[in-house]
Every structure is written in C-alpha cells, then in structure tokens.
C-alpha cells in the first residue's frame, strides 16, 4: 500500500490558508477601489484595522464548514455551497466588525457602503471557490492525460440524457474518467437535441447510435434508460450491439427497488436482449407463504436456489432445502445465511426424492406446509440415453413427494414442468408430461386437502446446462459456437422470473391447474449466439465462428406451451401475463396401471409405455441441417 504523504497534504493546506487570507483582505479593498475609483486615507486605515479580526472570522468559518478538509479533486456542489455559506456569514460578520471599529475610533456608526459588502463578499466567494475548481480541473486534466498516454481511457457514449445519464456522467467524472470519458450523448427526446448534459453534447437520437459511435470513435456505450419501455430498450440494445462497442447499463427500476445503487453500472448480459419485456409479477399473491414452513426439493439447482431467495422475501417461518447434490446445497446455505441472518431459518437436508423413507424423515422433522418440487432430470440428450433414470427421478420422484405431502397435510404443492412436456419429442419431455398428470391425479385423490398445481415454462437463461453457459464457454475457448440448426427457436425467461412464476402459482392455484407464462415470441438460438458473441467483444463468423451440428435425438425445431386440447380451455389469471389450463379428464385406474408398468419396466419398454400414457409423444430423430 502506498504510504500517505502527510507532508504534501500539509503543504497544500498551508498554501490554501495563505491564499484565502490574501483573498479575504484583497476582495473588499479591490471592490472599494472599483466603486469609488480611489481609496481615501480613512478607508485605508479602516481596512488595516479590520484585517486581523475579519481574516480570523473567515478562516474559522472555512474550518467550521470543512473547506480545508475537503478533497478538492473530487469536490462538487456541496463544497461550493459550504464556501458560499461561510462567505455570506463572514460578510455579515465583517459588517458588525466594521461598525465596532468605527465606533471606537470615530465615535460614529459609519462603515463602508452596502454595495461594498455585497460585491466584496461575492468576489471573495468566487475567488475562493474558483481556485479550488481550477485545481480540480487541472488535476483531472493531468490524470486524464496520463491515462490517455497509456491508452487506458475509453470514449463513452451515454444513451439517455435524463437523471440517470447525469448520475452516470458524474460517477465517471468522480473516478477521474478511469472508467471512460463521456464524449457524446443521445436521447429520443427532440427537445434535448443540441443541448449538453454536464458538458456532454446530446448529438442525436438513439437511432443514431451506430453512426455516432463511428464519428466519435466510441469504445463503450452506457445505457441509462431505466424508465424507457421494454420494447424500445430492446431495440436500442440491438442497435448498440451492432456497433461492436463494449456495452454497460445502469440499474433497471426493478434492480433499484431491490437495492442497487443508481450510479452503479454493470455489463449488459444476454437476458437484457430478451425479445419481450421481463414480466414483473404481483407480490401480493405470495402472501400465502408468510409464517409457513417451505420445502424446496432440488433446492440447490438453478431454479430451486433462486426460488429459495424469492420465497425468503415473503417472511416464511423456515425454508428447508432437500437436494441430492451436497456442494450446491452447501453454497446456497452459506449465501442465504449471509443474506438473511437467520430470519427465516434455512435448513439443508441431503436426500433423494426417489427415497420414500428419507422423504418421511424430512417431513417428520419439519412438517412443511408448502412444497415446491424442483428436483428433476432435465437434460434431453442424457435422458435419451438413460430413459429409466428419467422415469425414476421425474415421474416416481414426483409421485413420492406428492404422496408424502398428502400424508402430512401439506397445504400447497407446486411442481415445475417444462414446455417440452407439450407434444413431447423426447423421453425427458414425456416424463415431465406424466409428472403433470401425477399432480392432477393427486389433486383428485386427496379430495382438496392439498392444493396441487404445476408450472410450465420455457428455457431459463443462465440455468445450469442451458445454452448460454455453453456458448459462453465456447466463446472463451475461441470458438466455434455450436448451434444445432439455423432455424431452431426456443422460449426464454430469466431465472428470477421463472422462480417468481412458481411462487405466484401457489397463490393463484385452486387445484390441479397448469400455469403458463405468456412468454411472447420465441427466440432464434442462432440470433442468441450471434448477440452473445458481440456482447463478448467479438464479431460473429469472422472472429468467432458458428457451426451447425444438426438436431440431436429428441430435439425439436420449436417448442409449444399448451396442448391442442388445452388451448380451448385456457384462461387468463388476475395477472394478465399468466394463463391457466383446465385439468384434462383422465382414467385414474388406467393411469395407476401404467405407472405400475413403468415402475418395473426395462429400458427397452419405457418408450412404448410412455407413448401409451402420453399418446402425443412422437419421437424426433436427429437429422443434419444441411
């Protein structure tokens, strides 16, 4: 660590005090000279007599208002206000001093004229504050020149010349432009065009981003548009991505509500480029969680762990995490303990949903009243090779947890499903469709003592095993990025959004429903790969290649969110971004028989039995995109 230079600091303070003493004495004398064009003998005598007390008053005031303890390299409006306040009080005090001196020397209450005190005080404030501002500007110019010589300063474009833009520019200034120097700003408000925000010219609208990025040799674009409509934000993001510049963004309104600082910027990530606005769900629906004991199976996974974080906001009594993988569960426990400080309590239990005995032990110990079932095998190619494991974990793991929940009087049970359960083309999707049927089966069997529901959504950005981490790793290794087919599309949502949907379904459910989020238009995986390459600072196809490997066994070109027979029965919930499908009629005896067959079936028979349970299970064989 660099040793603090006390000698240098003391020298600066002595210099400032000497400068201020000269200014205090010269300001009024120069002002009087400008007013009367001359100084009379009595006036000179009075200036000499008042110099010591007036100087002491001003220096003491400057000390009181911390003028000498401020770091003027980082000074701002507050420091200037302190100087002005001290100057005004000192000016008024000097009037009293002059009256006293005049009374004792001449026996009269005469003093200098009012204009002298007014203009003299203003001159003093300008000279004292001006020197410090000049010092600040000189230091910053010197620091910027040093960084520029070392090629460390990026030219920054500010997108959004509003309050957030002003905050970000101020932050960059306060850091001596080490994180970039704003050279141009853009804003869609035509009234702002041609004006300046903290000295930065507002040159054009957001549609001019590509052109202005070239014109001003911009390296970094910072998006300061938290209140702009999501659709427009997405358009602006796509324009910015095309420039090849590094992209940063200020916190969104939602992030600021959750405690993010307004001046803190982060890298733009792929979730910011979703083709639809992220859905903000209604927290009032989740009041059912308060004071309840919550069990999350698979709680160490991507969705399960975020679900624990979301649930903790609604003041449950306890959160119990059941997971077979101890490392994730251990890390989650540490994160939640550091964040929640024991309120609510968080308990980790290692175990498998396949193990009924272990489930009974956990239910005996904690008696959960709300269960979120997130434990599942989800990777399509692996489950194609291991269909029996998919059946054991997805179908019978769900069956075991649901059966135990009914036995222990759980109030609400929410299971996580997937869009791959709709007209499944693979074993994983087929088992998840059977899982939905299991939930509806137990809803009928329990007679309403437990409210069961399932939640169906598409791919989750950033979850374990999703395309984003895979693409990111491929880009890190220099490419190529592998896409299975140029036309393949998927629905996407963020991990927090998926977890909020699961939590909300528990409050909206009446029993047996499948909840689906309106996820807008599906996203082309190829576009996702191209944008991720650009966000990583490379050009797709030239600097990082993209290769097409062909669809894998069980992989569809596109996914669906509802079955054909469900589409006529679906309806919107109180939240117009969530709709619910009505439970379909089932033959429970036949379903029980098929489950019994699946439980003892060999791997070779599993696909046949699954097709009998899920008639619209049509396997998709791999093919080459060429």
C-alpha positions as CSV (number, residue, x, y, z in Angstrom):
1,X,0.0,0.0,0.0
2,X,1.3,3.4,-0.9
3,X,2.4,5.5,2.1
4,X,0.2,8.5,2.7
5,X,2.1,11.8,2.1
6,X,1.3,13.9,5.1
7,X,3.9,16.5,4.3
8,X,2.4,17.1,0.8
9,X,-1.1,17.4,2.3
10,X,0.0,19.9,5.0
11,X,1.8,22.0,2.3
12,X,-1.4,22.2,0.3
13,X,-3.4,23.2,3.3
14,X,-0.9,26.0,4.3
15,X,-1.0,27.2,0.7
16,X,-4.8,27.3,0.7
17,X,-4.9,29.2,4.0
18,X,-2.4,31.8,2.8
19,X,-4.3,32.2,-0.4
20,X,-7.6,32.6,1.5
21,X,-6.0,35.3,3.8
22,X,-4.9,37.3,0.7
23,X,-8.4,36.9,-0.9
24,X,-10.2,38.0,2.3
25,X,-8.2,41.2,2.5
26,X,-8.0,42.0,-1.2
27,X,-11.6,41.3,-2.1
28,X,-13.1,44.2,-0.2
29,X,-10.2,46.6,-1.0
30,X,-10.4,45.9,-4.7
31,X,-14.2,46.3,-4.7
32,X,-14.0,49.6,-2.9
33,X,-11.4,50.8,-5.5
34,X,-13.7,49.8,-8.4
35,X,-16.7,51.5,-6.8
36,X,-15.0,54.8,-5.9
37,X,-12.0,54.7,-8.2
38,X,-9.8,55.6,-5.2
39,X,-9.1,54.7,-1.6
40,X,-9.1,57.6,0.9
41,X,-6.8,57.7,3.9
42,X,-9.6,56.8,6.5
43,X,-10.7,53.9,4.3
44,X,-7.1,52.5,4.1
45,X,-6.8,52.9,7.9
46,X,-10.1,51.0,8.4
47,X,-9.0,48.2,6.1
48,X,-5.8,47.8,8.1
49,X,-7.7,47.8,11.4
50,X,-10.3,45.3,10.3
51,X,-7.8,42.9,8.5
52,X,-6.9,40.7,11.6
53,X,-10.5,40.2,13.0
54,X,-12.1,39.8,9.6
55,X,-9.4,37.4,8.5
56,X,-9.8,35.3,11.6
57,X,-13.6,35.2,11.2
58,X,-13.4,33.9,7.7
59,X,-10.7,31.3,8.3
60,X,-12.6,30.0,11.3
61,X,-15.8,29.8,9.2
62,X,-13.9,28.0,6.4
63,X,-12.7,25.5,9.0
64,X,-16.1,25.1,10.5
65,X,-17.6,24.4,7.1
66,X,-14.8,21.8,6.4
67,X,-13.4,23.8,3.4
68,X,-9.9,22.7,4.4
69,X,-10.8,19.0,4.9
70,X,-12.5,18.5,1.6
71,X,-10.7,16.6,-1.2
72,X,-11.0,19.2,-3.9
73,X,-10.0,16.8,-6.7
74,X,-13.4,15.2,-6.1
75,X,-15.3,18.3,-5.0
76,X,-18.8,19.2,-6.2
77,X,-21.8,21.3,-5.4
78,X,-21.8,20.6,-1.7
79,X,-18.3,22.0,-1.2
80,X,-19.2,25.1,-3.2
81,X,-22.3,25.6,-1.1
82,X,-20.2,25.4,2.0
83,X,-17.9,28.1,0.7
84,X,-20.8,30.3,-0.2
85,X,-22.5,29.9,3.2
86,X,-19.2,30.6,5.0
87,X,-18.7,33.6,2.8
88,X,-22.2,35.1,3.4
89,X,-21.8,34.6,7.2
90,X,-18.4,36.1,7.1
91,X,-19.6,39.1,5.0
92,X,-22.4,39.8,7.6
93,X,-19.8,39.4,10.4
94,X,-17.5,41.9,8.7
95,X,-20.3,44.5,8.8
96,X,-20.5,44.1,12.6
97,X,-16.7,44.3,13.0
98,X,-16.6,47.4,10.9
99,X,-19.3,49.1,13.0
100,X,-17.5,48.3,16.2
101,X,-14.2,49.6,14.8
102,X,-15.8,52.8,13.5
103,X,-17.5,53.3,16.9
104,X,-14.3,53.0,18.9
105,X,-12.1,55.0,16.5
106,X,-14.5,57.8,15.4
107,X,-17.4,57.6,17.8
108,X,-19.8,57.0,14.8
109,X,-21.7,54.0,13.5
110,X,-20.5,54.7,10.0
111,X,-19.0,51.9,7.9
112,X,-18.5,51.1,4.2
113,X,-21.4,51.3,1.8
114,X,-23.8,48.4,1.2
115,X,-22.5,47.7,-2.4
116,X,-19.0,47.2,-1.0
117,X,-20.2,44.4,1.3
118,X,-22.4,42.8,-1.4
119,X,-19.9,42.8,-4.2
120,X,-16.9,42.3,-2.0
121,X,-18.5,39.1,-0.5
122,X,-19.4,37.8,-3.9
123,X,-15.8,38.5,-5.2
124,X,-14.4,36.6,-2.1
125,X,-16.7,33.6,-2.8
126,X,-15.8,33.5,-6.5
127,X,-12.0,33.7,-5.8
128,X,-12.0,31.2,-3.0
129,X,-14.3,28.7,-4.8
130,X,-12.7,29.4,-8.2
131,X,-9.2,28.5,-7.2
132,X,-10.4,25.1,-5.9
133,X,-12.4,24.4,-9.0
134,X,-9.4,25.4,-11.1
135,X,-7.3,22.9,-9.0
136,X,-9.9,20.2,-9.6
137,X,-10.0,20.8,-13.3
138,X,-6.2,20.9,-13.6
139,X,-5.8,17.6,-11.6
140,X,-8.4,15.8,-13.7
141,X,-6.9,17.0,-16.9
142,X,-3.5,15.8,-15.8
143,X,-4.9,12.4,-14.7
144,X,-6.8,12.1,-17.9
145,X,-3.7,12.9,-20.0
146,X,-1.7,10.3,-18.1
147,X,-4.4,7.6,-18.7
148,X,-4.7,8.7,-22.4
149,X,-1.0,8.3,-22.9
150,X,-1.3,4.8,-21.6
151,X,-4.3,4.1,-23.8
152,X,-6.5,3.3,-20.8
153,X,-9.3,5.7,-21.4
154,X,-12.4,4.6,-23.4
155,X,-14.5,7.1,-25.3
156,X,-18.0,6.7,-23.8
157,X,-21.4,7.3,-25.4
158,X,-24.2,8.0,-22.9
159,X,-27.6,6.7,-24.1
160,X,-30.3,8.6,-22.3
161,X,-29.8,12.2,-21.3
162,X,-32.0,12.2,-18.2
163,X,-31.4,11.9,-14.5
164,X,-29.7,8.5,-14.8
165,X,-27.5,9.8,-17.5
166,X,-26.4,12.8,-15.4
167,X,-25.7,10.4,-12.4
168,X,-23.5,8.1,-14.6
169,X,-21.6,11.1,-16.1
170,X,-21.0,12.4,-12.5
171,X,-19.7,9.0,-11.4
172,X,-17.3,8.8,-14.4
173,X,-16.1,12.3,-13.5
174,X,-15.7,11.4,-9.8
175,X,-13.5,8.5,-10.9
176,X,-11.2,10.8,-12.9
177,X,-12.5,9.1,-16.1
178,X,-10.6,5.9,-15.3
179,X,-13.8,4.0,-16.4
180,X,-14.2,6.1,-19.5
181,X,-14.7,9.7,-20.7
182,X,-18.2,10.7,-22.0
183,X,-17.7,12.2,-25.4
184,X,-21.3,12.2,-26.8
185,X,-24.9,11.5,-25.6
186,X,-28.1,10.5,-27.4
187,X,-31.7,10.8,-26.4
188,X,-35.0,10.2,-28.1
189,X,-36.5,13.5,-26.7
190,X,-36.2,16.0,-29.6
191,X,-36.2,18.9,-27.1
192,X,-32.8,17.8,-25.7
193,X,-31.0,17.6,-29.1
194,X,-28.1,20.1,-29.4
195,X,-28.0,20.7,-25.7
196,X,-25.5,19.5,-23.1
197,X,-25.7,17.3,-20.0
198,X,-22.9,18.1,-17.6
199,X,-20.9,19.4,-20.6
200,X,-21.6,16.4,-22.9
201,X,-23.2,17.2,-26.2
202,X,-26.5,15.5,-26.9
203,X,-25.9,14.9,-30.6
204,X,-28.7,12.7,-31.8
205,X,-31.4,10.2,-31.1
206,X,-31.0,6.5,-30.2
207,X,-31.4,5.6,-33.8
208,X,-28.2,7.5,-34.5
209,X,-26.1,5.2,-32.2
210,X,-24.2,3.3,-34.9
211,X,-23.4,6.5,-36.9
212,X,-22.3,8.5,-33.8
213,X,-20.3,5.6,-32.4
214,X,-18.1,5.7,-35.5
215,X,-18.0,9.5,-35.7
216,X,-16.8,9.9,-32.1
217,X,-14.6,6.8,-32.0
218,X,-16.7,5.3,-29.2
219,X,-15.3,2.3,-27.3
220,X,-18.0,1.9,-24.7
221,X,-21.8,2.6,-24.7
222,X,-23.5,3.0,-21.4
223,X,-27.3,2.6,-21.4
224,X,-29.0,5.0,-18.9
225,X,-32.7,4.3,-19.8
226,X,-34.3,2.5,-16.9
227,X,-37.7,4.1,-17.4
228,X,-37.9,3.6,-21.2
229,X,-40.5,1.0,-22.3
230,X,-39.0,-2.5,-22.5
231,X,-39.7,-2.9,-26.3
232,X,-37.8,0.3,-27.0
233,X,-35.0,-0.8,-24.7
234,X,-34.6,-4.0,-26.6
235,X,-34.4,-2.1,-29.9
236,X,-31.8,0.3,-28.5
237,X,-29.8,-2.6,-27.2
238,X,-29.8,-4.3,-30.6
239,X,-28.6,-1.1,-32.2
240,X,-25.8,-0.8,-29.6
241,X,-24.8,-4.5,-30.0
242,X,-24.3,-3.9,-33.8
243,X,-21.6,-1.3,-33.1
244,X,-19.2,-3.8,-31.6
245,X,-18.6,-1.5,-28.6
246,X,-18.4,-2.7,-25.0
247,X,-21.9,-2.4,-23.5
248,X,-22.7,-1.3,-20.0
249,X,-26.0,-0.4,-18.4
250,X,-27.3,1.4,-15.4
251,X,-29.6,-0.5,-13.0
252,X,-33.1,-1.1,-14.1
253,X,-36.0,0.2,-12.0
254,X,-36.6,-3.3,-10.6
255,X,-32.9,-3.6,-9.7
256,X,-33.1,-0.2,-7.9
257,X,-36.1,-1.4,-6.0
258,X,-34.1,-4.3,-4.8
259,X,-31.3,-2.1,-3.5
260,X,-29.0,-1.5,-6.5
261,X,-27.3,1.9,-6.4
262,X,-28.3,4.3,-9.2
263,X,-24.7,5.1,-10.1
264,X,-23.5,1.5,-10.4
265,X,-23.1,0.2,-13.9
266,X,-22.8,-3.4,-15.0
267,X,-22.1,-5.3,-18.2
268,X,-25.1,-5.8,-20.5
269,X,-26.0,-9.5,-20.4
270,X,-27.9,-11.7,-22.8
271,X,-31.1,-11.5,-20.6
272,X,-31.2,-7.8,-21.4
273,X,-31.7,-8.8,-25.1
274,X,-34.9,-10.9,-24.5
275,X,-37.3,-10.3,-27.3
276,X,-40.0,-9.4,-24.8
277,X,-40.2,-7.3,-21.6
278,X,-39.4,-9.2,-18.5
279,X,-42.7,-9.8,-16.6
280,X,-43.0,-8.2,-13.2
281,X,-45.3,-10.3,-11.1
282,X,-47.6,-9.3,-8.3
283,X,-46.0,-9.9,-4.9
284,X,-49.4,-9.7,-3.1
285,X,-50.3,-13.2,-4.5
286,X,-47.4,-14.7,-2.5
287,X,-48.8,-13.7,1.0
288,X,-49.7,-17.4,1.5
289,X,-46.0,-18.1,2.1
290,X,-45.9,-15.9,5.3
291,X,-45.2,-17.9,8.5
292,X,-45.2,-21.2,6.6
293,X,-42.6,-23.9,6.6
294,X,-41.4,-24.2,3.0
295,X,-39.8,-27.3,1.5
296,X,-37.9,-26.9,-1.8
297,X,-36.9,-30.2,-3.4
298,X,-33.9,-29.8,-5.8
299,X,-33.3,-26.5,-3.9
300,X,-29.6,-26.4,-4.8
301,X,-30.3,-26.1,-8.5
302,X,-30.6,-23.0,-10.6
303,X,-34.4,-22.7,-10.2
304,X,-34.5,-24.1,-6.8
305,X,-31.9,-21.9,-5.3
306,X,-33.4,-18.7,-6.8
307,X,-36.8,-19.9,-5.6
308,X,-35.4,-20.0,-2.1
309,X,-34.2,-16.4,-2.5
310,X,-37.6,-15.3,-3.8
311,X,-39.6,-17.1,-1.1
312,X,-37.4,-15.6,1.6
313,X,-38.8,-12.1,0.7
314,X,-42.3,-13.2,1.9
315,X,-41.3,-14.0,5.5
316,X,-41.8,-17.7,5.8
317,X,-41.1,-19.4,9.1
318,X,-38.5,-21.8,7.7
319,X,-37.0,-22.8,4.4
320,X,-36.0,-26.4,4.1
321,X,-33.8,-27.4,1.1
322,X,-33.8,-31.1,0.0
323,X,-31.1,-31.9,-2.6
324,X,-29.0,-34.9,-3.5
325,X,-26.0,-32.8,-4.5
326,X,-24.3,-31.5,-1.4
327,X,-22.0,-28.9,-2.9
328,X,-24.7,-26.7,-4.4
329,X,-26.8,-27.1,-1.2
330,X,-23.8,-26.1,1.0
331,X,-23.1,-23.0,-1.1
332,X,-26.8,-22.0,-1.0
333,X,-26.9,-22.4,2.7
334,X,-23.9,-20.0,3.1
335,X,-25.4,-17.4,0.7
336,X,-28.8,-17.4,2.4
337,X,-27.3,-17.3,5.9
338,X,-25.2,-14.3,5.0
339,X,-28.1,-12.6,3.4
340,X,-31.0,-13.5,5.7
341,X,-29.1,-13.5,9.1
342,X,-31.2,-16.4,10.3
343,X,-34.6,-14.8,9.5
344,X,-36.1,-17.0,8.2
345,X,-34.2,-20.1,9.3
346,X,-32.6,-22.1,6.5
347,X,-32.1,-25.9,6.8
348,X,-30.3,-28.2,4.3
349,X,-31.1,-31.9,4.2
350,X,-29.3,-34.2,1.8
351,X,-31.5,-36.9,0.2
352,X,-33.2,-38.1,-3.0
353,X,-36.9,-37.7,-4.0
354,X,-36.7,-41.4,-5.1
355,X,-36.2,-42.4,-1.4
356,X,-39.6,-42.5,0.3
357,X,-38.0,-43.4,3.7
358,X,-35.8,-40.3,3.5
359,X,-38.8,-38.1,2.5
360,X,-40.7,-39.3,5.6
361,X,-37.7,-38.4,7.8
362,X,-37.6,-34.9,6.4
363,X,-41.4,-34.4,6.6
364,X,-41.3,-35.8,10.2
365,X,-38.6,-33.4,11.2
366,X,-40.0,-30.2,9.7
367,X,-43.7,-30.8,8.9
368,X,-43.6,-28.5,5.8
369,X,-46.9,-26.8,4.9
370,X,-45.9,-25.6,1.3
371,X,-43.8,-27.7,-1.1
372,X,-42.1,-26.5,-4.2
373,X,-40.9,-29.5,-6.2
374,X,-38.0,-28.6,-8.4
375,X,-36.0,-31.8,-8.3
376,X,-35.8,-33.4,-11.8
377,X,-33.5,-34.7,-14.5
378,X,-33.8,-32.1,-17.4
379,X,-31.1,-32.7,-20.0
380,X,-32.7,-34.1,-23.1
381,X,-29.7,-36.0,-24.6
382,X,-28.8,-37.6,-21.4
383,X,-32.3,-38.8,-20.7
384,X,-32.5,-40.2,-24.3
385,X,-29.6,-42.5,-23.3
386,X,-30.9,-43.2,-19.8
387,X,-34.7,-43.3,-20.0
388,X,-35.1,-45.5,-16.9
389,X,-33.4,-42.8,-14.8
390,X,-35.7,-40.2,-16.2
391,X,-38.7,-42.3,-15.2
392,X,-37.3,-42.9,-11.7
393,X,-36.5,-39.3,-10.9
394,X,-39.1,-37.3,-12.8
395,X,-42.2,-39.5,-12.5
396,X,-41.7,-41.5,-9.4
397,X,-39.7,-38.8,-7.6
398,X,-42.7,-36.5,-8.1
399,X,-45.1,-39.3,-7.1
400,X,-43.2,-39.9,-3.9
401,X,-43.1,-36.3,-2.8
402,X,-46.8,-35.7,-3.7
403,X,-47.9,-38.8,-1.9
404,X,-45.9,-37.8,1.2
405,X,-47.2,-34.3,1.0
406,X,-50.8,-35.6,1.2
407,X,-50.0,-37.9,4.1
408,X,-48.5,-35.0,6.1
409,X,-51.3,-32.5,5.3
410,X,-49.3,-30.1,3.2
411,X,-51.5,-27.1,2.2
412,X,-50.0,-26.3,-1.2
413,X,-47.8,-28.2,-3.6
414,X,-46.3,-26.6,-6.8
415,X,-44.4,-28.7,-9.3
416,X,-42.1,-27.4,-12.0
417,X,-42.7,-28.6,-15.6
418,X,-41.4,-27.6,-19.0
419,X,-42.7,-26.6,-22.4
420,X,-41.0,-29.9,-23.6
421,X,-44.0,-31.7,-22.0
422,X,-46.2,-30.3,-24.7
423,X,-46.4,-32.8,-27.6
424,X,-43.1,-34.3,-26.4
425,X,-40.5,-35.5,-28.8
426,X,-38.2,-37.0,-26.2
427,X,-38.1,-39.1,-23.1
428,X,-37.5,-36.1,-20.8
429,X,-40.5,-34.2,-22.1
430,X,-42.7,-37.3,-22.0
431,X,-41.8,-37.9,-18.3
432,X,-42.5,-34.3,-17.5
433,X,-45.9,-34.6,-19.1
434,X,-46.6,-37.7,-16.9
435,X,-45.4,-35.6,-14.0
436,X,-48.2,-33.0,-14.7
437,X,-50.6,-35.9,-14.9
438,X,-49.4,-37.1,-11.5
439,X,-50.1,-33.7,-10.0
440,X,-53.6,-33.7,-11.3
441,X,-54.1,-37.3,-10.2
442,X,-53.2,-36.5,-6.6
443,X,-55.5,-33.4,-6.7
444,X,-58.4,-35.7,-7.3
445,X,-57.3,-38.4,-4.9
446,X,-56.7,-36.0,-1.9
447,X,-60.2,-34.6,-2.1
448,X,-58.9,-31.0,-1.9
449,X,-56.9,-31.4,1.4
450,X,-53.8,-30.3,-0.6
451,X,-53.9,-27.8,-3.4
452,X,-51.7,-29.1,-6.3
453,X,-50.5,-27.1,-9.3
454,X,-47.8,-27.3,-12.0
455,X,-45.9,-24.5,-13.7
456,X,-44.9,-24.8,-17.3
457,X,-42.3,-22.5,-18.8
458,X,-39.6,-22.5,-21.5
459,X,-35.8,-22.3,-21.3
460,X,-34.3,-20.4,-18.4
461,X,-31.5,-18.1,-19.3
462,X,-28.3,-18.9,-17.4
463,X,-29.6,-22.1,-15.7
464,X,-27.2,-25.0,-15.4
465,X,-26.8,-26.8,-18.7
466,X,-28.7,-24.1,-20.7
467,X,-27.2,-22.8,-24.0
468,X,-25.9,-19.5,-22.5
469,X,-23.2,-21.1,-20.3
470,X,-22.3,-23.5,-23.1
471,X,-22.0,-20.7,-25.6
472,X,-20.0,-18.6,-23.2
473,X,-17.5,-21.3,-22.6
474,X,-17.1,-21.9,-26.3
475,X,-16.5,-18.2,-26.9
476,X,-14.0,-18.2,-24.1
477,X,-12.1,-21.0,-25.8
478,X,-12.0,-19.1,-29.1
479,X,-15.0,-20.8,-30.7
480,X,-16.6,-22.1,-32.7
481,X,-20.0,-21.7,-31.2
482,X,-22.1,-24.8,-31.9
483,X,-25.8,-24.4,-32.9
484,X,-27.8,-27.5,-33.8
485,X,-29.9,-25.9,-36.5
486,X,-30.1,-22.4,-38.1
487,X,-33.9,-22.3,-37.6
488,X,-34.2,-23.7,-34.1
489,X,-36.2,-21.5,-31.7
490,X,-36.9,-21.5,-28.0
491,X,-39.0,-19.6,-25.5
492,X,-36.8,-17.9,-22.8
493,X,-37.2,-16.4,-19.4
494,X,-34.8,-15.3,-16.7
495,X,-34.2,-17.3,-13.5
496,X,-35.8,-14.7,-11.2
497,X,-38.8,-14.5,-13.4
498,X,-39.2,-18.3,-13.5
499,X,-38.9,-18.5,-9.7
500,X,-41.5,-15.7,-9.2
501,X,-43.9,-17.6,-11.5
502,X,-43.5,-20.7,-9.4
503,X,-44.2,-18.8,-6.2
504,X,-47.2,-17.0,-7.7
505,X,-48.7,-20.2,-9.0
506,X,-49.0,-21.4,-5.4
507,X,-51.2,-18.4,-4.6
508,X,-53.3,-18.5,-7.7
509,X,-54.0,-22.2,-7.7
510,X,-57.4,-23.7,-6.8
511,X,-56.3,-27.3,-7.5
512,X,-55.0,-29.3,-10.5
513,X,-54.1,-26.4,-12.8
514,X,-51.1,-26.0,-15.0
515,X,-49.9,-22.4,-15.1
516,X,-48.1,-21.0,-18.2
517,X,-46.4,-17.6,-18.6
518,X,-47.1,-15.6,-21.7
519,X,-43.5,-15.6,-23.0
520,X,-44.0,-13.6,-26.1
521,X,-42.3,-14.6,-29.3
522,X,-39.8,-17.4,-29.3
523,X,-36.1,-16.5,-29.8
524,X,-33.9,-18.0,-32.6
525,X,-30.9,-19.7,-31.0
526,X,-28.7,-18.5,-33.8
527,X,-29.6,-14.9,-33.0
528,X,-28.9,-15.6,-29.4
529,X,-25.4,-17.0,-30.3
530,X,-24.6,-14.0,-32.6
531,X,-25.6,-11.5,-29.9
532,X,-23.7,-13.3,-27.2
533,X,-20.5,-13.2,-29.4
534,X,-21.0,-9.5,-29.9
535,X,-21.5,-8.9,-26.2
536,X,-18.3,-10.7,-25.6
537,X,-16.5,-8.2,-27.8
538,X,-16.1,-10.3,-31.0
539,X,-17.5,-10.3,-34.5
540,X,-19.6,-13.4,-35.3
541,X,-18.4,-15.6,-38.2
542,X,-15.1,-13.7,-38.6
543,X,-13.6,-13.6,-35.2
544,X,-15.7,-16.3,-33.6
545,X,-17.2,-19.0,-35.9
546,X,-20.6,-20.6,-35.7
547,X,-21.1,-24.2,-36.7
548,X,-24.3,-26.2,-37.2
549,X,-24.2,-29.7,-35.7
550,X,-27.7,-31.0,-36.6
551,X,-30.6,-31.7,-34.3
552,X,-29.9,-34.2,-31.6
553,X,-32.2,-37.2,-30.9
554,X,-35.4,-35.9,-29.2
555,X,-34.8,-32.3,-30.1
556,X,-37.5,-30.3,-31.9
557,X,-37.1,-27.2,-34.0
558,X,-39.6,-25.3,-31.9
559,X,-41.4,-25.8,-28.6
560,X,-45.1,-25.2,-27.7
561,X,-46.6,-24.0,-24.4
562,X,-50.0,-25.7,-24.5
563,X,-51.6,-28.9,-25.8
564,X,-54.2,-28.6,-28.5
565,X,-56.9,-29.9,-26.2
566,X,-55.8,-27.4,-23.5
567,X,-55.8,-24.3,-25.8
568,X,-59.6,-24.0,-25.9
569,X,-59.9,-24.3,-22.1
570,X,-57.1,-21.9,-21.1
571,X,-57.9,-18.6,-19.4
572,X,-56.0,-15.6,-18.0
573,X,-55.5,-15.2,-14.3
574,X,-55.6,-12.0,-12.3
575,X,-52.2,-11.3,-13.8
576,X,-52.6,-10.9,-17.5
577,X,-49.2,-12.4,-18.2
578,X,-50.1,-15.7,-16.6
579,X,-52.8,-18.1,-18.0
580,X,-54.0,-21.3,-16.6
581,X,-55.2,-24.5,-18.3
582,X,-58.1,-26.6,-17.1
583,X,-57.2,-30.1,-15.9
584,X,-58.0,-32.7,-18.6
585,X,-60.1,-35.8,-17.9
586,X,-58.2,-38.9,-17.1
587,X,-58.9,-42.6,-16.3
588,X,-57.3,-42.9,-12.9
589,X,-57.4,-46.7,-12.8
590,X,-55.7,-46.9,-16.2
591,X,-53.2,-44.3,-15.1
592,X,-52.3,-46.3,-12.0
593,X,-51.9,-49.4,-14.1
594,X,-49.5,-47.7,-16.5
595,X,-47.5,-46.3,-13.6
596,X,-47.1,-49.7,-12.1
597,X,-45.9,-51.0,-15.5
598,X,-43.4,-48.1,-15.8
599,X,-42.0,-48.8,-12.3
600,X,-40.8,-52.3,-13.2
601,X,-40.2,-51.8,-17.0
602,X,-36.8,-52.4,-18.6
603,X,-35.2,-49.5,-20.5
604,X,-36.3,-51.2,-23.8
605,X,-40.0,-51.0,-22.8
606,X,-40.1,-47.5,-21.3
607,X,-40.7,-45.6,-24.6
608,X,-43.6,-47.9,-25.5
609,X,-45.3,-47.4,-22.2
610,X,-44.7,-43.7,-22.2
611,X,-46.4,-43.5,-25.6
612,X,-49.4,-45.3,-24.2
613,X,-49.6,-42.8,-21.3
614,X,-48.8,-39.8,-23.5
615,X,-50.3,-40.5,-26.9
616,X,-48.9,-37.4,-28.5
617,X,-45.3,-38.5,-27.6
618,X,-43.8,-38.7,-31.1
619,X,-40.0,-39.2,-31.0
620,X,-37.9,-36.9,-33.1
621,X,-34.9,-38.5,-34.7
622,X,-31.7,-36.5,-35.3
623,X,-31.0,-35.0,-38.7
624,X,-28.4,-32.8,-40.3
625,X,-29.3,-29.2,-41.0
626,X,-27.7,-29.4,-44.4
